[in-house]
């Protein structure tokens, strides 16, 4: 897991509220093939309490972050399971998660629909990562600042929450394709 948790340099952040919404726009955080993207929502950082969010698992069941209270939680966010980099990310986290104890849960979240997540997990044998869709509620993207403006995707990144609900690591991967 160490290579996934190595701190990446962060771009400087500039927060601006949009005119038609209360959602913050976060600039100079991530790029796609070198083109800067705007992230929407409240970005998270170490030392803060992890905001609760609601998503659906790959069977359509509603899942909340608070369902895992008392466990260490690793959240891995990715743009789309149907791309090579994201598929590799899901596979690698699944391998690493299979050797973790019962007090650690790994959540993989994207804006993919639950059917695509279910098909991928079934085909690839993904059983150690709880895959979640942020499509229905959009809570994660907005509350964690991973929602990419003008695209229907989440930025790539990792958030680690300790058993007391405090964020102990937050990474927004600077280049979404990496």
N, CA and C atoms as an extended XYZ file, in Angstrom:
534
Properties=species:S:1:pos:R:3:atomname:S:1:resname:S:1:resid:I:1 pbc="F F F"
N         0.813       -1.183        0.000 N   UNK     1
C         0.000        0.000        0.000 CA  UNK     1
C         0.860        1.251        0.000 C   UNK     1
N         2.125        1.117        0.375 N   UNK     2
C         2.967        2.296        0.531 CA  UNK     2
C         3.048        3.141       -0.735 C   UNK     2
N         3.165        2.483       -1.906 N   UNK     3
C         3.288        3.291       -3.114 CA  UNK     3
C         2.020        4.088       -3.387 C   UNK     3
N         0.884        3.627       -2.934 N   UNK     4
C        -0.369        4.357       -3.130 CA  UNK     4
C        -0.492        5.512       -2.152 C   UNK     4
N         0.222        5.449       -1.059 N   UNK     5
C         0.052        6.425       -0.004 CA  UNK     5
C         1.156        7.471        0.040 C   UNK     5
N         2.098        7.394       -0.884 N   UNK     6
C         3.171        8.372       -0.916 CA  UNK     6
C         2.602        9.744       -1.256 C   UNK     6
N         2.940       10.724       -0.473 N   UNK     7
C         2.402       12.072       -0.690 CA  UNK     7
C         2.841       12.606       -2.044 C   UNK     7
N         1.915       13.228       -2.732 N   UNK     8
C         2.177       13.869       -4.004 CA  UNK     8
C         2.190       15.375       -3.775 C   UNK     8
N         2.959       16.127       -4.565 N   UNK     9
C         2.929       17.576       -4.407 CA  UNK     9
C         1.557       18.104       -4.802 C   UNK     9
N         1.052       19.055       -4.045 N   UNK    10
C        -0.249       19.651       -4.328 CA  UNK    10
C        -0.048       20.990       -5.012 C   UNK    10
N        -0.948       21.313       -5.938 N   UNK    11
C        -0.946       22.627       -6.553 CA  UNK    11
C        -1.501       23.618       -5.528 C   UNK    11
N        -1.199       24.910       -5.703 N   UNK    12
C        -1.817       25.897       -4.820 CA  UNK    12
C        -3.309       25.897       -5.102 C   UNK    12
N        -4.107       26.184       -4.082 N   UNK    13
C        -5.551       26.124       -4.212 CA  UNK    13
C        -6.139       27.521       -4.160 C   UNK    13
N        -7.119       27.748       -5.004 N   UNK    14
C        -7.845       29.012       -5.025 CA  UNK    14
C        -9.322       28.662       -4.970 C   UNK    14
N       -10.026       29.158       -3.970 N   UNK    15
C       -11.429       28.833       -3.798 CA  UNK    15
C       -12.286       30.014       -4.206 C   UNK    15
N       -13.259       29.750       -5.062 N   UNK    16
C       -14.184       30.774       -5.515 CA  UNK    16
C       -15.575       30.169       -5.537 C   UNK    16
N       -16.542       30.864       -4.967 N   UNK    17
C       -17.920       30.397       -5.055 CA  UNK    17
C       -18.475       30.751       -6.416 C   UNK    17
N       -19.267       29.842       -6.975 N   UNK    18
C       -19.867       30.113       -8.267 CA  UNK    18
C       -21.052       31.045       -8.089 C   UNK    18
N       -21.393       31.807       -9.126 N   UNK    19
C       -22.472       32.788       -9.057 CA  UNK    19
C       -23.827       32.116       -8.879 C   UNK    19
N       -24.029       30.947       -9.490 N   UNK    20
C       -25.334       30.311       -9.444 CA  UNK    20
C       -25.412       29.168       -8.432 C   UNK    20
N       -24.414       29.033       -7.609 N   UNK    21
C       -24.380       27.919       -6.672 CA  UNK    21
C       -23.529       28.282       -5.463 C   UNK    21
N       -23.756       27.566       -4.385 N   UNK    22
C       -22.926       27.743       -3.199 CA  UNK    22
C       -21.707       26.830       -3.233 C   UNK    22
N       -21.583       26.029       -4.290 N   UNK    23
C       -20.484       25.093       -4.371 CA  UNK    23
C       -19.191       25.803       -4.761 C   UNK    23
N       -18.142       25.518       -4.016 N   UNK    24
C       -16.839       26.119       -4.315 CA  UNK    24
C       -16.257       25.559       -5.595 C   UNK    24
N       -15.512       26.407       -6.287 N   UNK    25
C       -14.737       25.973       -7.440 CA  UNK    25
C       -13.271       26.003       -7.021 C   UNK    25
N       -12.586       24.901       -7.222 N   UNK    26
C       -11.203       24.748       -6.804 CA  UNK    26
C       -10.317       24.652       -8.040 C   UNK    26
N        -9.428       25.622       -8.176 N   UNK    27
C        -8.564       25.732       -9.351 CA  UNK    27
C        -7.152       25.246       -9.034 C   UNK    27
N        -6.422       24.864      -10.077 N   UNK    28
C        -5.003       24.500       -9.975 CA  UNK    28
C        -4.753       23.329       -9.041 C   UNK    28
N        -5.661       22.364       -9.072 N   UNK    29
C        -5.508       21.169       -8.256 CA  UNK    29
C        -5.185       19.964       -9.134 C   UNK    29
N        -5.966       19.778      -10.212 N   UNK    30
C        -5.761       18.629      -11.097 CA  UNK    30
C        -5.809       19.055      -12.558 C   UNK    30
N        -5.214       18.201      -13.383 N   UNK    31
C        -5.239       18.410      -14.830 CA  UNK    31
C        -5.660       17.109      -15.509 C   UNK    31
N        -6.065       17.225      -16.763 N   UNK    32
C        -6.326       16.078      -17.616 CA  UNK    32
C        -5.504       16.278      -18.879 C   UNK    32
N        -4.485       15.445      -19.051 N   UNK    33
C        -3.529       15.584      -20.155 CA  UNK    33
C        -2.940       16.995      -20.172 C   UNK    33
N        -2.657       17.516      -18.988 N   UNK    34
C        -2.041       18.833      -18.858 CA  UNK    34
C        -3.008       20.004      -18.858 C   UNK    34
N        -4.271       19.779      -19.191 N   UNK    35
C        -5.266       20.851      -19.205 CA  UNK    35
C        -5.877       20.982      -17.815 C   UNK    35
N        -5.809       22.168      -17.210 N   UNK    36
C        -6.370       22.349      -15.874 CA  UNK    36
C        -7.879       22.100      -15.840 C   UNK    36
N        -8.313       21.440      -14.776 N   UNK    37
C        -9.726       21.182      -14.534 CA  UNK    37
C       -10.159       21.919      -13.270 C   UNK    37
N       -11.446       22.139      -13.141 N   UNK    38
C       -12.004       22.778      -11.947 CA  UNK    38
C       -12.704       21.700      -11.131 C   UNK    38
N       -12.342       21.605       -9.856 N   UNK    39
C       -13.017       20.683       -8.954 CA  UNK    39
C       -14.087       21.449       -8.194 C   UNK    39
N       -15.242       20.830       -8.047 N   UNK    40
C       -16.347       21.441       -7.324 CA  UNK    40
C       -16.489       20.813       -5.946 C   UNK    40
N       -16.878       21.612       -4.979 N   UNK    41
C       -17.145       21.102       -3.642 CA  UNK    41
C       -16.100       21.534       -2.638 C   UNK    41
N       -16.270       21.044       -1.448 N   UNK    42
C       -15.398       21.386       -0.329 CA  UNK    42
C       -14.276       20.361       -0.252 C   UNK    42
N       -13.062       20.765       -0.592 N   UNK    43
C       -11.939       19.839       -0.535 CA  UNK    43
C       -11.620       19.488        0.919 C   UNK    43
N       -11.195       18.253        1.134 N   UNK    44
C       -10.892       17.778        2.479 CA  UNK    44
C        -9.388       17.841        2.730 C   UNK    44
N        -9.037       17.824        4.000 N   UNK    45
C        -7.624       17.843        4.367 CA  UNK    45
C        -7.423       17.106        5.683 C   UNK    45
N        -6.167       16.774        5.939 N   UNK    46
C        -5.804       16.063        7.156 CA  UNK    46
C        -6.223       16.866        8.387 C   UNK    46
N        -6.657       16.145        9.418 N   UNK    47
C        -7.030       16.764       10.684 CA  UNK    47
C        -8.501       17.125       10.794 C   UNK    47
N        -9.231       17.056        9.711 N   UNK    48
C       -10.675       17.367        9.720 CA  UNK    48
C       -11.468       16.078        9.914 C   UNK    48
N       -12.686       16.232       10.411 N   UNK    49
C       -13.590       15.083       10.512 CA  UNK    49
C       -14.133       14.788        9.111 C   UNK    49
N       -14.129       13.530        8.747 N   UNK    50
C       -14.594       13.112        7.427 CA  UNK    50
C       -16.097       13.340        7.314 C   UNK    50
N       -16.532       14.085        6.291 N   UNK    51
C       -17.973       14.283        6.103 CA  UNK    51
C       -18.651       12.959        5.741 C   UNK    51
N       -19.834       12.744        6.302 N   UNK    52
C       -20.595       11.561        5.927 CA  UNK    52
C       -21.094       11.754        4.498 C   UNK    52
N       -21.263       10.692        3.765 N   UNK    53
C       -21.835       10.765        2.426 CA  UNK    53
C       -22.634        9.498        2.160 C   UNK    53
N       -23.522        9.587        1.197 N   UNK    54
C       -24.343        8.452        0.783 CA  UNK    54
C       -24.016        8.131       -0.671 C   UNK    54
N       -23.869        6.854       -0.958 N   UNK    55
C       -23.621        6.372       -2.321 CA  UNK    55
C       -24.379        5.051       -2.469 C   UNK    55
N       -24.286        4.436       -3.628 N   UNK    56
C       -24.886        3.115       -3.809 CA  UNK    56
C       -23.789        2.118       -4.147 C   UNK    56
N       -23.940        0.900       -3.605 N   UNK    57
C       -22.950       -0.119       -3.934 CA  UNK    57
C       -23.284       -0.722       -5.305 C   UNK    57
N       -22.521       -1.710       -5.727 N   UNK    58
C       -22.721       -2.229       -7.085 CA  UNK    58
C       -23.948       -3.133       -7.221 C   UNK    58
N       -24.734       -3.260       -6.143 N   UNK    59
C       -26.025       -3.958       -6.223 CA  UNK    59
C       -27.185       -2.972       -6.105 C   UNK    59
N       -26.880       -1.685       -5.923 N   UNK    60
C       -27.918       -0.665       -5.788 CA  UNK    60
C       -28.282       -0.326       -4.359 C   UNK    60
N       -27.665       -1.006       -3.400 N   UNK    61
C       -27.950       -0.755       -1.986 CA  UNK    61
C       -27.324        0.575       -1.558 C   UNK    61
N       -28.075        1.359       -0.781 N   UNK    62
C       -27.581        2.628       -0.247 CA  UNK    62
C       -26.533        2.352        0.836 C   UNK    62
N       -25.411        3.041        0.729 N   UNK    63
C       -24.312        2.880        1.683 CA  UNK    63
C       -23.883        4.267        2.139 C   UNK    63
N       -23.612        4.392        3.430 N   UNK    64
C       -23.126        5.660        3.990 CA  UNK    64
C       -21.727        5.430        4.565 C   UNK    64
N       -20.913        6.461        4.567 N   UNK    65
C       -19.600        6.347        5.198 CA  UNK    65
C       -19.767        5.929        6.652 C   UNK    65
N       -20.769        6.474        7.316 N   UNK    66
C       -20.995        6.171        8.738 CA  UNK    66
C       -21.314        4.694        8.988 C   UNK    66
N       -21.657        3.931        7.956 N   UNK    67
C       -21.870        2.491        8.116 CA  UNK    67
C       -20.586        1.784        8.546 C   UNK    67
N       -19.446        2.429        8.336 N   UNK    68
C       -18.148        1.828        8.643 CA  UNK    68
C       -17.506        2.448        9.882 C   UNK    68
N       -18.319        3.106       10.692 N   UNK    69
C       -17.834        3.759       11.918 CA  UNK    69
C       -17.050        2.754       12.766 C   UNK    69
N       -15.933        3.225       13.320 N   UNK    70
C       -15.094        2.385       14.156 CA  UNK    70
C       -14.028        1.616       13.386 C   UNK    70
N       -14.017        1.766       12.061 N   UNK    71
C       -13.001        1.111       11.234 CA  UNK    71
C       -12.119        2.174       10.598 C   UNK    71
N       -10.932        1.794       10.227 N   UNK    72
C       -10.092        2.639        9.397 CA  UNK    72
C       -10.652        2.502        7.979 C   UNK    72
N       -10.778        3.629        7.272 N   UNK    73
C       -11.397        3.615        5.949 CA  UNK    73
C       -10.437        4.224        4.940 C   UNK    73
N       -10.192        3.492        3.877 N   UNK    74
C        -9.404        3.993        2.758 CA  UNK    74
C       -10.389        4.210        1.612 C   UNK    74
N       -10.491        5.457        1.145 N   UNK    75
C       -11.368        5.779        0.025 CA  UNK    75
C       -10.488        6.053       -1.180 C   UNK    75
N       -10.722        5.310       -2.242 N   UNK    76
C        -9.995        5.535       -3.477 CA  UNK    76
C       -11.004        5.999       -4.531 C   UNK    76
N       -10.777        7.189       -5.038 N   UNK    77
C       -11.677        7.810       -6.011 CA  UNK    77
C       -11.060        7.694       -7.400 C   UNK    77
N       -11.908        7.387       -8.389 N   UNK    78
C       -11.403        7.260       -9.752 CA  UNK    78
C       -12.453        7.740      -10.745 C   UNK    78
N       -12.010        8.211      -11.928 N   UNK    79
C       -12.941        8.758      -12.919 CA  UNK    79
C       -13.923        7.737      -13.508 C   UNK    79
N       -13.449        6.599      -14.009 N   UNK    80
C       -14.347        5.611      -14.621 CA  UNK    80
C       -13.695        4.237      -14.645 C   UNK    80
N       -14.414        3.258      -14.159 N   UNK    81
C       -13.906        1.892      -14.108 CA  UNK    81
C       -13.642        1.333      -15.502 C   UNK    81
N       -14.223        1.955      -16.520 N   UNK    82
C       -14.092        1.467      -17.892 CA  UNK    82
C       -12.895        2.051      -18.635 C   UNK    82
N       -11.902        2.521      -17.897 N   UNK    83
C       -10.668        2.997      -18.503 CA  UNK    83
C        -9.501        2.189      -17.939 C   UNK    83
N        -8.424        2.033      -18.696 N   UNK    84
C        -7.317        1.183      -18.253 CA  UNK    84
C        -6.689        1.597      -16.917 C   UNK    84
N        -6.449        2.884      -16.711 N   UNK    85
C        -5.800        3.325      -15.472 CA  UNK    85
C        -6.704        3.067      -14.272 C   UNK    85
N        -7.990        3.362      -14.412 N   UNK    86
C        -8.935        3.158      -13.310 CA  UNK    86
C        -9.110        1.672      -12.997 C   UNK    86
N        -9.167        0.851      -14.039 N   UNK    87
C        -9.285       -0.593      -13.845 CA  UNK    87
C        -8.057       -1.122      -13.100 C   UNK    87
N        -6.883       -0.645      -13.478 N   UNK    88
C        -5.652       -1.041      -12.795 CA  UNK    88
C        -5.676       -0.589      -11.339 C   UNK    88
N        -6.141        0.628      -11.106 N   UNK    89
C        -6.252        1.150       -9.739 CA  UNK    89
C        -7.153        0.248       -8.896 C   UNK    89
N        -8.305       -0.140       -9.428 N   UNK    90
C        -9.238       -0.999       -8.690 CA  UNK    90
C        -8.612       -2.362       -8.407 C   UNK    90
N        -7.944       -2.927       -9.387 N   UNK    91
C        -7.292       -4.229       -9.194 CA  UNK    91
C        -6.211       -4.162       -8.119 C   UNK    91
N        -5.376       -3.119       -8.167 N   UNK    92
C        -4.279       -2.999       -7.198 CA  UNK    92
C        -4.802       -2.793       -5.782 C   UNK    92
N        -5.814       -1.938       -5.636 N   UNK    93
C        -6.389       -1.746       -4.301 CA  UNK    93
C        -7.047       -3.034       -3.808 C   UNK    93
N        -7.648       -3.803       -4.698 N   UNK    94
C        -8.263       -5.069       -4.310 CA  UNK    94
C        -7.208       -6.040       -3.776 C   UNK    94
N        -6.077       -6.115       -4.472 N   UNK    95
C        -4.996       -6.999       -4.017 CA  UNK    95
C        -4.492       -6.561       -2.647 C   UNK    95
N        -4.228       -5.278       -2.482 N   UNK    96
C        -3.730       -4.770       -1.205 CA  UNK    96
C        -4.770       -4.967       -0.098 C   UNK    96
N        -6.047       -4.700       -0.417 N   UNK    97
C        -7.109       -4.792        0.588 CA  UNK    97
C        -7.313       -6.217        1.082 C   UNK    97
N        -7.015       -7.196        0.230 N   UNK    98
C        -7.231       -8.597        0.618 CA  UNK    98
C        -6.348       -9.028        1.781 C   UNK    98
N        -5.268       -8.286        2.023 N   UNK    99
C        -4.367       -8.658        3.116 CA  UNK    99
C        -4.527       -7.772        4.349 C   UNK    99
N        -5.484       -6.858        4.315 N   UNK   100
C        -5.715       -5.978        5.460 CA  UNK   100
C        -6.615       -6.669        6.477 C   UNK   100
N        -6.551       -6.221        7.707 N   UNK   101
C        -7.373       -6.803        8.759 CA  UNK   101
C        -8.833       -6.386        8.655 C   UNK   101
N        -9.649       -6.952        9.523 N   UNK   102
C       -11.081       -6.670        9.540 CA  UNK   102
C       -11.417       -5.261       10.003 C   UNK   102
N       -10.442       -4.574       10.606 N   UNK   103
C       -10.720       -3.218       11.095 CA  UNK   103
C       -10.411       -2.149       10.046 C   UNK   103
N       -10.107       -2.583        8.811 N   UNK   104
C        -9.833       -1.651        7.710 CA  UNK   104
C       -10.744       -2.004        6.535 C   UNK   104
N       -11.394       -0.987        5.982 N   UNK   105
C       -12.243       -1.190        4.811 CA  UNK   105
C       -11.757       -0.273        3.694 C   UNK   105
N       -11.793       -0.784        2.467 N   UNK   106
C       -11.399        0.002        1.299 CA  UNK   106
C       -12.651        0.246        0.459 C   UNK   106
N       -12.933        1.527        0.215 N   UNK   107
C       -14.060        1.929       -0.616 CA  UNK   107
C       -13.518        2.486       -1.919 C   UNK   107
N       -13.982        1.972       -3.037 N   UNK   108
C       -13.630        2.495       -4.351 CA  UNK   108
C       -14.848        3.217       -4.897 C   UNK   108
N       -14.710        4.492       -5.241 N   UNK   109
C       -15.878        5.272       -5.645 CA  UNK   109
C       -15.649        6.026       -6.949 C   UNK   109
N       -16.688        6.032       -7.767 N   UNK   110
C       -16.661        6.753       -9.040 CA  UNK   110
C       -18.088        7.201       -9.354 C   UNK   110
N       -18.254        7.859      -10.504 N   UNK   111
C       -19.588        8.258      -10.965 CA  UNK   111
C       -20.167        7.211      -11.919 C   UNK   111
N       -19.478        6.073      -12.067 N   UNK   112
C       -19.997        4.996      -12.908 CA  UNK   112
C       -21.337        4.512      -12.352 C   UNK   112
N       -22.183        3.976      -13.230 N   UNK   113
C       -23.436        3.422      -12.720 CA  UNK   113
C       -23.157        2.074      -12.067 C   UNK   113
N       -24.070        1.661      -11.226 N   UNK   114
C       -23.850        0.445      -10.440 CA  UNK   114
C       -23.720       -0.795      -11.317 C   UNK   114
N       -24.389       -0.818      -12.478 N   UNK   115
C       -24.296       -1.974      -13.364 CA  UNK   115
C       -22.874       -2.138      -13.912 C   UNK   115
N       -22.249       -1.030      -14.321 N   UNK   116
C       -20.873       -1.099      -14.820 CA  UNK   116
C       -19.917       -1.556      -13.721 C   UNK   116
N       -20.113       -1.040      -12.516 N   UNK   117
C       -19.266       -1.456      -11.393 CA  UNK   117
C       -19.467       -2.943      -11.098 C   UNK   117
N       -20.708       -3.377      -11.091 N   UNK   118
C       -21.013       -4.781      -10.813 CA  UNK   118
C       -20.375       -5.703      -11.858 C   UNK   118
N       -20.525       -5.364      -13.141 N   UNK   119
C       -19.948       -6.182      -14.214 CA  UNK   119
C       -18.432       -6.264      -14.084 C   UNK   119
N       -17.795       -5.116      -13.837 N   UNK   120
C       -16.342       -5.100      -13.714 CA  UNK   120
C       -15.895       -5.964      -12.531 C   UNK   120
N       -16.524       -5.766      -11.378 N   UNK   121
C       -16.127       -6.514      -10.183 CA  UNK   121
C       -16.322       -8.019      -10.367 C   UNK   121
N       -17.416       -8.400      -11.010 N   UNK   122
C       -17.669       -9.819      -11.258 CA  UNK   122
C       -16.620      -10.402      -12.208 C   UNK   122
N       -16.313       -9.675      -13.267 N   UNK   123
C       -15.349      -10.157      -14.261 CA  UNK   123
C       -13.933      -10.209      -13.710 C   UNK   123
N       -13.593       -9.259      -12.840 N   UNK   124
C       -12.217       -9.138      -12.335 CA  UNK   124
C       -12.009       -9.775      -10.957 C   UNK   124
N       -13.071      -10.277      -10.347 N   UNK   125
C       -12.944      -10.887       -9.018 CA  UNK   125
C       -12.654       -9.875       -7.925 C   UNK   125
N       -13.186       -8.669       -8.062 N   UNK   126
C       -12.982       -7.619       -7.051 CA  UNK   126
C       -13.912       -7.915       -5.873 C   UNK   126
N       -13.336       -8.384       -4.776 N   UNK   127
C       -14.137       -8.762       -3.613 CA  UNK   127
C       -13.684       -8.080       -2.331 C   UNK   127
N       -12.503       -7.499       -2.340 N   UNK   128
C       -11.963       -6.899       -1.123 CA  UNK   128
C       -12.152       -5.387       -1.069 C   UNK   128
N       -12.637       -4.798       -2.160 N   UNK   129
C       -12.934       -3.368       -2.214 CA  UNK   129
C       -14.448       -3.229       -2.333 C   UNK   129
N       -15.029       -2.376       -1.511 N   UNK   130
C       -16.451       -2.065       -1.630 CA  UNK   130
C       -16.565       -0.983       -2.696 C   UNK   130
N       -17.096       -1.345       -3.874 N   UNK   131
C       -17.211       -0.361       -4.947 CA  UNK   131
C       -18.530        0.385       -4.821 C   UNK   131
N       -18.427        1.707       -4.968 N   UNK   132
C       -19.578        2.586       -4.779 CA  UNK   132
C       -19.753        3.518       -5.967 C   UNK   132
N       -21.015        3.833       -6.245 N   UNK   133
C       -21.351        4.799       -7.285 CA  UNK   133
C       -21.818        6.099       -6.635 C   UNK   133
N       -21.247        7.200       -7.071 N   UNK   134
C       -21.630        8.529       -6.591 CA  UNK   134
C       -22.639        9.183       -7.536 C   UNK   134
N       -23.134        8.424       -8.512 N   UNK   135
C       -24.032        8.976       -9.535 CA  UNK   135
C       -25.369        9.439       -8.955 C   UNK   135
N       -26.022        8.649       -8.150 N   UNK   136
C       -27.367        8.963       -7.670 CA  UNK   136
C       -27.401       10.161       -6.728 C   UNK   136
N       -26.506       10.205       -5.762 N   UNK   137
C       -26.546       11.245       -4.734 CA  UNK   137
C       -25.538       12.370       -4.945 C   UNK   137
N       -24.382       12.061       -5.487 N   UNK   138
C       -23.341       13.065       -5.693 CA  UNK   138
C       -22.734       13.597       -4.409 C   UNK   138
N       -23.021       12.948       -3.299 N   UNK   139
C       -22.543       13.420       -1.991 CA  UNK   139
C       -21.028       13.421       -1.871 C   UNK   139
N       -20.402       12.329       -2.273 N   UNK   140
C       -18.958       12.237       -2.107 CA  UNK   140
C       -18.254       13.321       -2.911 C   UNK   140
N       -18.568       13.413       -4.198 N   UNK   141
C       -17.913       14.393       -5.062 CA  UNK   141
C       -18.000       15.804       -4.530 C   UNK   141
N       -19.173       16.190       -4.054 N   UNK   142
C       -19.380       17.545       -3.545 CA  UNK   142
C       -18.785       17.751       -2.155 C   UNK   142
N       -18.967       16.793       -1.259 N   UNK   143
C       -18.502       16.958        0.134 CA  UNK   143
C       -17.001       16.766        0.297 C   UNK   143
N       -16.381       16.122       -0.691 N   UNK   144
C       -14.935       15.885       -0.625 CA  UNK   144
C       -14.171       16.658       -1.695 C   UNK   144
N       -14.878       17.392       -2.540 N   UNK   145
C       -14.228       18.215       -3.555 CA  UNK   145
C       -13.598       17.451       -4.691 C   UNK   145
N       -14.139       16.297       -5.033 N   UNK   146
C       -13.594       15.479       -6.118 CA  UNK   146
C       -14.388       15.587       -7.411 C   UNK   146
N       -15.514       16.302       -7.416 N   UNK   147
C       -16.360       16.393       -8.602 CA  UNK   147
C       -15.724       17.321       -9.627 C   UNK   147
N       -15.532       16.831      -10.847 N   UNK   148
C       -14.918       17.617      -11.911 CA  UNK   148
C       -16.009       18.403      -12.631 C   UNK   148
N       -15.862       19.729      -12.637 N   UNK   149
C       -16.833       20.601      -13.299 CA  UNK   149
C       -16.860       20.319      -14.801 C   UNK   149
N       -18.058       20.347      -15.359 N   UNK   150
C       -18.297       20.164      -16.797 CA  UNK   150
C       -17.949       18.766      -17.309 C   UNK   150
N       -17.693       17.830      -16.411 N   UNK   151
C       -17.470       16.433      -16.796 CA  UNK   151
C       -18.227       15.599      -15.772 C   UNK   151
N       -18.677       14.466      -16.173 N   UNK   152
C       -19.439       13.621      -15.256 CA  UNK   152
C       -18.524       12.589      -14.602 C   UNK   152
N       -17.435       13.072      -13.988 N   UNK   153
C       -16.457       12.179      -13.371 CA  UNK   153
C       -15.978       12.749      -12.042 C   UNK   153
N       -15.338       11.884      -11.279 N   UNK   154
C       -14.626       12.291      -10.078 CA  UNK   154
C       -13.139       12.332      -10.401 C   UNK   154
N       -12.419       13.192       -9.725 N   UNK   155
C       -10.966       13.226       -9.847 CA  UNK   155
C       -10.389       11.982       -9.166 C   UNK   155
N        -9.182       11.640       -9.542 N   UNK   156
C        -8.494       10.506       -8.924 CA  UNK   156
C        -7.850       10.955       -7.617 C   UNK   156
N        -7.966       10.129       -6.602 N   UNK   157
C        -7.337       10.475       -5.335 CA  UNK   157
C        -7.588        9.433       -4.265 C   UNK   157
N        -7.054        9.718       -3.094 N   UNK   158
C        -7.176        8.819       -1.948 CA  UNK   158
C        -7.403        9.645       -0.685 C   UNK   158
N        -8.315        9.161        0.142 N   UNK   159
C        -8.569        9.759        1.455 CA  UNK   159
C        -8.547        8.620        2.465 C   UNK   159
N        -7.815        8.810        3.544 N   UNK   160
C        -7.775        7.804        4.605 CA  UNK   160
C        -8.359        8.423        5.868 C   UNK   160
N        -9.300        7.670        6.461 N   UNK   161
C       -10.016        8.115        7.650 CA  UNK   161
C        -9.698        7.141        8.779 C   UNK   161
N        -9.328        7.669        9.936 N   UNK   162
C        -9.033        6.771       11.053 CA  UNK   162
C       -10.322        6.296       11.720 C   UNK   162
N       -10.190        5.393       12.664 N   UNK   163
C       -11.368        4.782       13.289 CA  UNK   163
C       -12.226        5.779       14.058 C   UNK   163
N       -11.672        6.967       14.364 N   UNK   164
C       -12.433        8.003       15.054 CA  UNK   164
C       -13.097        8.982       14.086 C   UNK   164
N       -12.945        8.735       12.781 N   UNK   165
C       -13.587        9.584       11.785 CA  UNK   165
C       -12.773       10.777       11.344 C   UNK   165
N       -11.503       10.839       11.743 N   UNK   166
C       -10.638       11.955       11.352 CA  UNK   166
C        -9.864       11.604       10.083 C   UNK   166
N        -9.777       12.564        9.187 N   UNK   167
C        -8.994       12.363        7.962 CA  UNK   167
C        -7.512       12.449        8.322 C   UNK   167
N        -6.777       11.391        8.007 N   UNK   168
C        -5.346       11.378        8.319 CA  UNK   168
C        -4.498       11.476        7.055 C   UNK   168
N        -5.139       11.403        5.892 N   UNK   169
C        -4.422       11.531        4.628 CA  UNK   169
C        -5.429       11.927        3.556 C   UNK   169
N        -5.053       12.890        2.725 N   UNK   170
C        -5.897       13.283        1.591 CA  UNK   170
C        -4.998       13.618        0.414 C   UNK   170
N        -5.269       12.977       -0.711 N   UNK   171
C        -4.472       13.207       -1.918 CA  UNK   171
C        -5.402       13.396       -3.103 C   UNK   171
N        -5.194       14.477       -3.828 N   UNK   172
C        -5.839       14.713       -5.112 CA  UNK   172
C        -4.728       14.526       -6.138 C   UNK   172
N        -4.789       13.464       -6.929 N   UNK   173
C        -3.717       13.162       -7.864 CA  UNK   173
C        -3.654       14.283       -8.898 C   UNK   173
N        -2.496       14.933       -9.028 N   UNK   174
C        -2.380       16.112       -9.874 CA  UNK   174
C        -2.778       15.907      -11.345 C   UNK   174
N        -2.457       14.755      -11.912 N   UNK   175
C        -2.820       14.456      -13.311 CA  UNK   175
C        -3.768       13.256      -13.300 C   UNK   175
N        -5.009       13.470      -13.705 N   UNK   176
C        -6.037       12.435      -13.633 CA  UNK   176
C        -5.638       11.175      -14.390 C   UNK   176
N        -4.872       11.284      -15.461 N   UNK   177
C        -4.475       10.110      -16.244 CA  UNK   177
C        -3.431        9.261      -15.541 C   UNK   177
N        -2.798        9.776      -14.494 N   UNK   178
C        -1.766        9.013      -13.766 CA  UNK   178
C        -2.395        8.090      -12.743 C   UNK   178
